[in-house]
Amino acid sequence: MASTGILNPRDYDLTNVTLLTSTGVIDVRYIMNEISYHEDLFGGVVSGYVMITESNSYAELLGLNGNEFLLLTFAKYDNPDDTINKKFRVYKMDKRKLAANMSTEVYTLQFCSEELIISEQYKLSKSYPNMPISDVIKDICTNGLGISENRLQIDETYGTYSFVIPNLKPLDAINWLSNYARPAPPWPGADMLFYEDKDGFKFKSLQVLTDGPDVNIYNTYSYDPKNTEQGNLTEEVYNVTTYEILNSYDTLNAVNTGMFANQLISVDILTRKKITTNFDYLQYWNDPDTGGLNDYPVTNNYVNRKGQKMNEASQSTLKLVFSNFDEANNEVVQANPGSVAQNIFAETYIPYRTAQLALANYTRVKISVPGDPLLTVGTVIEFELLSKDPSSKELDLFYSGNYLVTAVRHMITQNDFKTVLEVAKESVPHQYPDINDGSITWSNIVSG
């Protein structure tokens, strides 16, 4: 462990792993085998576990029963911003068994943020008339879950809605409302996410996270076999030790999820009218207000035997919804005279959110790096992967580039600290080659 500076890229300072129980307090730093701290952009609250080996019968003497708390503090550098300092609810003992000798036990204590337990204990039934969704979510967080405002970062959403929460658990209600939430201009679509990181709870747009005014590339991480050699300490801190491509291109899945194209048929049952809304990936990509991690889309100019590109076959994913588009069209406050309810803008949030969430996970990579508490979900990093072409010493054209950190797992043992990242991107740094429309062979194959 290192409290002042680092001598090894895996050094760290674990200052607090304290278990609070009804019968006493115990410091488990010296009996723990492993600590796992996990954040997930799509998974709600922070969670993890601590694995313990002990021969003092703490499980019995402390009366562990699932109503304990764990205080966890660790850092790497002499910087307050670097420190992760959080308290968790211990909700489960798992994998309890004898160790090598008959008097020693090994077990795992699973923990999560207290807000998850509170959310599971209560139901919310409440009306919210004429409010932005961001204000509704803020009220649920502060009054429903008891989260202090200094632990909330909730971005403003666009439009005014009237909602009745139909007897839902608070976190379920927030996730339900997120489906309708549209980011404030200029960001198009409906890609708002509610999640927790080391600083608290946040409600943000994917586009703001990837291309917002406050986005900076945290650092460049490189995978190169020479990284295994002893070298400059600073370089070693940002070396990728292992990587795995979790999601590569999957055209069939992209078609089925409506990522490239989807269609929504909206029916207003009161006025007996319907409209059809088509989502076009390339039209969305070329929108000057669309935020992207890299410079080029994840497709080329391929045209199928029906004469359509991937972004033009909108019926690949077809959805039907009962909407109120013909009753209330005022974007700001009031509905049209005589309307029943304000417009929920299903024609925006359903097609866009369907595609935007699929795009956000189109390319996913898992990488392991020396431990760094500053790495948190919502961070943008650059990943450099050398081309596997033996004649090239350049970077991989399509799997290098900027990525959004969507999940973080900090793994700490007595002698080691590593961070495992899941990173994702919806674009590529180099354009995919266009198809030669004049090739007779290609035309014959496509035409069947």
C-alpha positions as CSV (number, residue, x, y, z in Angstrom):
1,M,0.0,0.0,0.0
2,A,1.1,3.6,-0.6
3,S,-0.1,6.7,1.1
4,T,2.3,9.2,-0.5
5,G,3.0,8.8,-4.2
6,I,3.2,5.5,-6.0
7,L,6.2,3.3,-6.7
8,N,4.3,0.6,-8.6
9,P,1.4,1.0,-11.0
10,R,-0.7,-1.2,-8.7
11,D,0.0,0.6,-5.4
12,Y,-3.0,1.9,-3.5
13,D,-4.0,3.2,-0.1
14,L,-6.8,1.3,1.6
15,T,-7.6,3.4,4.6
16,N,-11.0,2.1,5.7
17,V,-12.9,-1.2,5.4
18,T,-15.0,-1.0,8.6
19,L,-17.9,-3.3,9.3
20,L,-20.6,-1.7,11.5
21,T,-22.7,-4.2,13.4
22,S,-25.3,-4.1,16.2
23,T,-22.7,-5.5,18.6
24,G,-19.6,-3.8,17.6
25,V,-17.3,-2.3,15.0
26,I,-14.5,-4.3,13.3
27,D,-11.7,-3.3,10.9
28,V,-11.6,-6.0,8.2
29,R,-8.6,-4.6,6.2
30,Y,-6.3,-7.3,7.5
31,I,-8.6,-10.3,7.2
32,M,-10.0,-9.5,3.8
33,N,-8.8,-11.5,0.7
34,E,-10.5,-9.4,-2.0
35,I,-12.7,-6.3,-2.4
36,S,-14.8,-5.7,-5.5
37,Y,-16.4,-2.3,-6.0
38,H,-18.8,-2.1,-9.0
39,E,-20.4,0.8,-10.9
40,D,-22.7,0.3,-14.0
41,L,-24.1,3.0,-16.2
42,F,-27.1,0.9,-17.0
43,G,-27.4,-0.8,-13.6
44,G,-28.6,1.7,-11.1
45,V,-26.7,1.6,-7.8
46,V,-23.1,0.8,-6.8
47,S,-22.6,-2.7,-5.4
48,G,-19.8,-5.1,-4.6
49,Y,-18.4,-7.6,-2.1
50,V,-15.6,-8.2,0.4
51,M,-14.2,-11.7,0.8
52,I,-13.0,-12.5,4.3
53,T,-10.9,-15.2,5.8
54,E,-11.0,-15.4,9.6
55,S,-10.8,-17.8,12.5
56,N,-12.5,-15.7,15.3
57,S,-16.1,-16.6,14.6
58,Y,-17.0,-13.0,13.7
59,A,-20.2,-14.2,11.9
60,E,-21.5,-15.6,15.2
61,L,-20.0,-13.1,17.7
62,L,-21.1,-10.0,15.8
63,G,-24.5,-11.5,15.0
64,L,-24.3,-10.8,11.3
65,N,-27.9,-10.8,10.0
66,G,-28.1,-8.4,6.9
67,N,-28.6,-5.2,8.9
68,E,-24.9,-4.1,8.9
69,F,-23.0,-1.3,7.1
70,L,-19.6,-1.3,5.5
71,L,-17.5,1.9,5.3
72,L,-15.1,1.8,2.4
73,T,-12.3,4.3,1.6
74,F,-9.5,3.8,-0.8
75,A,-7.3,6.0,-3.0
76,K,-4.2,5.9,-5.2
77,Y,-2.8,9.4,-5.2
78,D,-2.6,12.3,-2.7
79,N,-5.7,13.9,-4.1
80,P,-9.1,14.3,-2.5
81,D,-10.8,13.9,-5.9
82,D,-9.0,10.5,-6.2
83,T,-10.6,9.0,-3.1
84,I,-13.6,6.7,-3.1
85,N,-15.3,7.1,0.2
86,K,-18.7,5.5,0.5
87,K,-20.9,3.6,2.9
88,F,-22.9,0.5,1.9
89,R,-25.5,-1.8,3.3
90,V,-24.3,-5.4,3.8
91,Y,-27.3,-7.4,2.6
92,K,-26.0,-11.0,2.2
93,M,-23.4,-13.5,3.4
94,D,-22.4,-15.8,0.6
95,K,-20.1,-18.8,-0.1
96,R,-19.3,-19.6,3.6
97,K,-17.1,-22.6,3.9
98,L,-14.1,-24.0,5.8
99,A,-10.6,-23.0,4.6
100,A,-7.5,-25.2,4.6
101,N,-7.7,-25.9,8.4
102,M,-10.8,-26.8,10.3
103,S,-10.8,-23.6,12.4
104,T,-10.8,-21.0,9.6
105,E,-13.7,-19.9,7.5
106,V,-14.0,-18.1,4.2
107,Y,-17.1,-16.1,3.3
108,T,-18.2,-13.2,1.1
109,L,-20.2,-10.2,2.3
110,Q,-22.3,-8.7,-0.5
111,F,-23.0,-5.0,-0.2
112,C,-25.0,-2.3,-2.1
113,S,-26.1,1.3,-1.7
114,E,-28.7,1.7,1.0
115,E,-31.0,3.3,-1.6
116,L,-31.6,0.0,-3.2
117,I,-32.9,-1.6,0.0
118,I,-35.1,1.5,0.7
119,S,-36.5,1.3,-2.8
120,E,-37.4,-2.3,-2.4
121,Q,-39.2,-1.6,0.9
122,Y,-41.7,1.1,-0.3
123,K,-44.1,1.8,-3.1
124,L,-44.8,5.2,-4.6
125,S,-48.3,6.4,-5.7
126,K,-48.2,10.1,-6.5
127,S,-49.4,12.5,-9.1
128,Y,-47.0,15.0,-10.7
129,P,-49.0,17.5,-12.8
130,N,-47.3,19.8,-15.4
131,M,-43.7,19.2,-14.5
132,P,-40.4,18.4,-16.3
133,I,-39.4,14.8,-15.8
134,S,-36.1,15.9,-14.2
135,D,-38.1,17.6,-11.4
136,V,-40.2,14.5,-10.9
137,I,-37.1,12.4,-10.6
138,K,-35.5,14.9,-8.2
139,D,-38.6,14.7,-5.9
140,I,-38.5,10.9,-5.9
141,C,-34.8,10.9,-5.0
142,T,-35.1,13.4,-2.2
143,N,-38.5,12.5,-0.7
144,G,-38.8,8.9,-1.8
145,L,-35.3,7.7,-1.2
146,G,-33.9,10.3,1.2
147,I,-30.9,11.2,-1.0
148,S,-29.4,14.6,-0.1
149,E,-29.3,17.2,-2.8
150,N,-25.5,17.4,-2.7
151,R,-25.4,13.8,-3.9
152,L,-27.6,14.5,-6.9
153,Q,-26.7,15.7,-10.4
154,I,-29.9,15.8,-12.4
155,D,-29.8,17.4,-15.8
156,E,-32.7,19.4,-17.0
157,T,-35.1,17.6,-19.4
158,Y,-37.2,19.0,-22.2
159,G,-41.0,19.4,-22.1
160,T,-43.7,19.4,-19.4
161,Y,-45.7,16.3,-18.5
162,S,-48.4,15.1,-16.2
163,F,-47.7,11.7,-14.6
164,V,-49.3,9.5,-12.0
165,I,-46.8,7.0,-10.5
166,P,-48.9,3.8,-10.4
167,N,-47.8,2.1,-7.2
168,L,-44.1,1.5,-8.2
169,K,-41.0,1.1,-6.2
170,P,-39.0,4.4,-6.3
171,L,-36.1,3.1,-8.5
172,D,-38.6,1.3,-10.8
173,A,-40.5,4.6,-11.1
174,I,-37.4,6.5,-12.0
175,N,-36.5,3.9,-14.7
176,W,-40.0,4.1,-16.0
177,L,-39.9,7.9,-16.3
178,S,-36.5,7.7,-17.9
179,N,-38.1,6.1,-21.0
180,Y,-40.1,9.3,-21.6
181,A,-37.3,11.8,-20.7
182,R,-35.8,13.9,-23.5
183,P,-32.6,15.9,-22.9
184,A,-32.7,19.6,-23.1
185,P,-31.9,21.1,-26.6
186,P,-29.9,20.8,-28.7
187,W,-29.6,17.1,-28.0
188,P,-32.1,15.1,-30.0
189,G,-33.9,11.9,-28.9
190,A,-34.6,10.3,-25.5
191,D,-31.4,8.8,-24.1
192,M,-31.5,9.9,-20.4
193,L,-30.0,7.4,-17.9
194,F,-30.2,7.3,-14.1
195,Y,-27.1,5.8,-12.4
196,E,-24.8,6.0,-9.4
197,D,-21.1,6.6,-9.4
198,K,-18.5,7.4,-6.7
199,D,-19.8,11.0,-6.4
200,G,-23.5,10.2,-6.1
201,F,-26.6,9.8,-8.3
202,K,-26.8,11.3,-11.7
203,F,-29.4,11.6,-14.4
204,K,-27.8,12.4,-17.7
205,S,-28.1,12.1,-21.5
206,L,-25.8,9.7,-23.3
207,Q,-25.0,12.4,-25.8
208,V,-24.0,14.8,-23.0
209,L,-21.7,12.1,-21.6
210,T,-20.1,11.5,-25.0
211,D,-20.0,14.9,-26.6
212,G,-21.2,17.5,-24.1
213,P,-19.4,20.8,-23.3
214,D,-17.7,19.3,-20.2
215,V,-16.4,16.1,-21.9
216,N,-12.6,15.6,-21.8
217,I,-10.7,12.5,-22.7
218,Y,-9.6,11.2,-19.3
219,N,-6.5,9.4,-20.7
220,T,-5.2,7.2,-23.5
221,Y,-4.9,3.5,-22.7
222,S,-2.7,1.4,-24.9
223,Y,-2.4,-2.4,-25.5
224,D,1.0,-3.4,-26.8
225,P,3.0,-6.5,-26.0
226,K,5.9,-4.3,-25.0
227,N,3.7,-3.0,-22.1
228,T,4.8,-6.2,-20.2
229,E,8.3,-4.8,-20.0
230,Q,9.4,-2.7,-17.1
231,G,9.4,0.9,-18.3
232,N,8.3,4.4,-17.4
233,L,6.0,4.3,-14.4
234,T,3.5,6.9,-15.8
235,E,3.2,4.9,-19.0
236,E,2.6,1.7,-17.0
237,V,-0.3,3.3,-15.1
238,Y,-2.1,3.7,-18.4
239,N,-1.2,0.3,-19.9
240,V,-3.9,-2.2,-20.8
241,T,-2.9,-5.6,-19.4
242,T,-5.7,-7.6,-21.0
243,Y,-8.6,-6.9,-23.3
244,E,-11.6,-8.8,-24.7
245,I,-14.0,-7.6,-27.4
246,L,-17.4,-8.4,-25.9
247,N,-19.6,-7.0,-28.7
248,S,-18.4,-6.6,-32.2
249,Y,-20.7,-5.9,-35.2
250,D,-23.9,-8.0,-35.2
251,T,-26.0,-7.0,-38.2
252,L,-28.9,-9.4,-37.4
253,N,-29.2,-8.1,-33.8
254,A,-28.9,-4.5,-35.0
255,V,-31.8,-5.1,-37.5
256,N,-33.9,-6.8,-34.8
257,T,-33.3,-4.1,-32.2
258,G,-34.1,-1.3,-34.5
259,M,-30.7,0.3,-34.3
260,F,-30.3,1.2,-38.0
261,A,-34.0,1.7,-38.7
262,N,-37.3,1.3,-36.9
263,Q,-40.9,2.3,-37.4
264,L,-43.6,3.5,-34.9
265,I,-47.3,3.6,-35.7
266,S,-49.1,5.9,-33.3
267,V,-52.9,5.8,-32.9
268,D,-54.9,8.5,-31.2
269,I,-57.9,6.6,-30.2
270,L,-59.9,9.8,-29.4
271,T,-59.5,11.5,-32.7
272,R,-59.2,8.2,-34.6
273,K,-56.0,9.3,-36.4
274,K,-52.7,7.6,-36.9
275,I,-49.3,8.6,-38.0
276,T,-46.1,6.6,-38.9
277,T,-42.7,7.7,-37.7
278,N,-39.5,6.2,-39.2
279,F,-36.1,6.3,-37.5
280,D,-33.2,6.6,-40.0
281,Y,-29.8,6.0,-38.5
282,L,-27.8,8.0,-41.1
283,Q,-30.2,10.9,-40.9
284,Y,-29.8,10.9,-37.1
285,W,-26.0,10.6,-37.5
286,N,-25.8,13.5,-39.9
287,D,-27.9,15.8,-37.5
288,P,-25.4,18.5,-36.5
289,D,-26.8,18.3,-32.9
290,T,-26.1,14.6,-32.5
291,G,-23.2,13.9,-30.2
292,G,-20.7,11.2,-31.1
293,L,-17.5,9.7,-29.7
294,N,-15.8,9.3,-33.1
295,D,-16.1,10.7,-36.6
296,Y,-17.8,8.0,-38.7
297,P,-20.9,5.8,-38.5
298,V,-20.8,2.1,-38.0
299,T,-22.0,1.1,-41.5
300,N,-21.3,1.8,-45.2
301,N,-23.3,2.2,-48.4
302,Y,-24.4,-1.4,-48.8
303,V,-27.8,-1.7,-50.7
304,N,-29.7,-5.0,-50.5
305,R,-31.5,-6.8,-53.3
306,K,-34.7,-4.8,-52.4
307,G,-32.8,-1.6,-53.2
308,Q,-32.6,-0.3,-49.6
309,K,-29.7,0.6,-47.2
310,M,-29.6,-0.6,-43.6
311,N,-31.1,2.7,-42.4
312,E,-34.0,2.6,-44.9
313,A,-35.7,-0.7,-44.0
314,S,-37.8,0.8,-41.2
315,Q,-40.2,-2.1,-40.9
316,S,-37.5,-4.3,-39.5
317,T,-38.6,-3.2,-36.1
318,L,-42.2,-2.2,-35.9
319,K,-44.0,-0.9,-32.8
320,L,-47.6,0.2,-32.2
321,V,-48.5,2.7,-29.5
322,F,-51.7,4.5,-28.4
323,S,-50.6,8.1,-28.3
324,N,-52.2,11.6,-28.0
325,F,-50.3,13.4,-30.7
326,D,-53.5,14.9,-32.1
327,E,-54.7,16.3,-28.9
328,A,-51.9,18.3,-27.5
329,N,-49.1,19.7,-29.6
330,N,-47.8,22.6,-27.6
331,E,-44.2,21.7,-26.8
332,V,-43.9,24.0,-23.8
333,V,-46.7,24.1,-21.2
334,Q,-50.3,23.8,-22.1
335,A,-52.3,21.3,-24.1
336,N,-54.6,22.4,-27.0
337,P,-58.1,23.6,-25.9
338,G,-60.3,20.7,-25.1
339,S,-57.5,18.1,-25.0
340,V,-57.5,15.3,-22.4
341,A,-53.8,15.3,-21.6
342,Q,-50.5,16.9,-22.7
343,N,-48.6,15.3,-25.5
344,I,-46.2,12.6,-24.3
345,F,-44.2,12.8,-27.5
346,A,-44.1,9.0,-28.1
347,E,-43.1,9.7,-31.7
348,T,-39.8,11.0,-30.3
349,Y,-38.9,8.9,-27.3
350,I,-39.9,5.5,-28.7
351,P,-38.0,5.5,-32.0
352,Y,-35.0,7.4,-30.8
353,R,-34.6,5.6,-27.4
354,T,-34.9,2.2,-29.2
355,A,-32.0,3.1,-31.4
356,Q,-29.9,5.2,-29.1
357,L,-29.6,2.5,-26.4
358,A,-28.7,-0.1,-28.9
359,L,-26.1,2.2,-30.5
360,A,-24.6,2.9,-27.1
361,N,-23.6,-0.8,-26.8
362,Y,-22.8,-1.6,-30.5
363,T,-19.1,-2.1,-29.8
364,R,-18.2,-3.2,-26.3
365,V,-14.7,-4.0,-25.0
366,K,-13.5,-5.2,-21.5
367,I,-10.1,-4.0,-20.6
368,S,-8.0,-4.4,-17.4
369,V,-5.7,-1.6,-16.3
370,P,-3.7,-0.8,-13.1
371,G,-6.1,0.3,-10.4
372,D,-7.3,3.9,-10.6
373,P,-10.2,5.3,-8.4
374,L,-10.6,8.2,-10.8
375,L,-12.0,5.9,-13.4
376,T,-15.8,6.0,-13.0
377,V,-18.8,5.4,-15.3
378,G,-19.6,8.2,-17.7
379,T,-15.9,8.9,-18.3
380,V,-14.6,9.0,-21.8
381,I,-11.2,7.4,-22.6
382,E,-9.2,6.7,-25.7
383,F,-8.2,3.0,-26.3
384,E,-5.3,2.3,-28.6
385,L,-5.2,-1.2,-30.0
386,L,-2.3,-2.0,-32.4
387,S,-3.3,-3.5,-35.7
388,K,-2.7,-7.3,-36.0
389,D,-1.5,-6.8,-39.5
390,P,2.1,-8.0,-39.3
391,S,3.1,-5.4,-42.0
392,S,1.6,-2.5,-40.1
393,K,2.7,-0.7,-36.9
394,E,-0.4,1.5,-36.9
395,L,-3.5,1.4,-34.7
396,D,-6.4,-0.8,-35.5
397,L,-8.6,1.3,-37.8
398,F,-12.0,0.4,-36.2
399,Y,-11.5,-0.8,-32.7
400,S,-9.2,1.9,-31.5
401,G,-10.8,5.3,-30.7
402,N,-12.8,7.0,-28.1
403,Y,-15.0,4.9,-25.7
404,L,-17.5,5.7,-23.0
405,V,-16.9,3.8,-19.7
406,T,-20.2,2.0,-19.1
407,A,-19.1,-0.2,-16.1
408,V,-16.2,-0.2,-13.6
409,R,-15.0,-2.9,-11.2
410,H,-12.2,-2.0,-8.8
411,M,-10.6,-5.2,-7.6
412,I,-8.4,-4.9,-4.4
413,T,-6.4,-7.6,-2.7
414,Q,-3.7,-7.4,-0.1
415,N,-1.0,-6.9,-2.7
416,D,-2.8,-5.7,-5.8
417,F,-5.2,-3.1,-7.2
418,K,-6.6,-3.4,-10.7
419,T,-9.6,-1.8,-12.5
420,V,-11.7,-3.7,-15.0
421,L,-13.5,-1.5,-17.4
422,E,-16.4,-2.2,-19.8
423,V,-16.2,0.5,-22.5
424,A,-18.5,1.1,-25.5
425,K,-18.7,3.2,-28.6
426,E,-21.3,3.9,-31.2
427,S,-19.0,5.1,-34.0
428,V,-15.6,4.5,-35.5
429,P,-12.5,6.7,-36.0
430,H,-12.1,5.7,-39.7
431,Q,-14.8,5.3,-42.3
432,Y,-15.7,1.8,-43.4
433,P,-14.9,1.3,-47.1
434,D,-17.7,1.9,-49.5
435,I,-18.9,-0.9,-51.8
436,N,-17.9,-0.7,-55.5
437,D,-21.3,-0.2,-57.1
438,G,-19.8,-1.0,-60.5
439,S,-18.6,-4.5,-59.6
440,I,-20.6,-7.1,-61.6
441,T,-19.6,-9.9,-59.3
442,W,-20.9,-8.0,-56.3
443,S,-24.1,-7.0,-58.0
444,N,-24.8,-10.6,-59.0
445,I,-24.2,-11.9,-55.5
446,V,-26.5,-9.3,-53.9
447,S,-29.2,-9.8,-56.5
448,G,-29.2,-13.5,-55.8
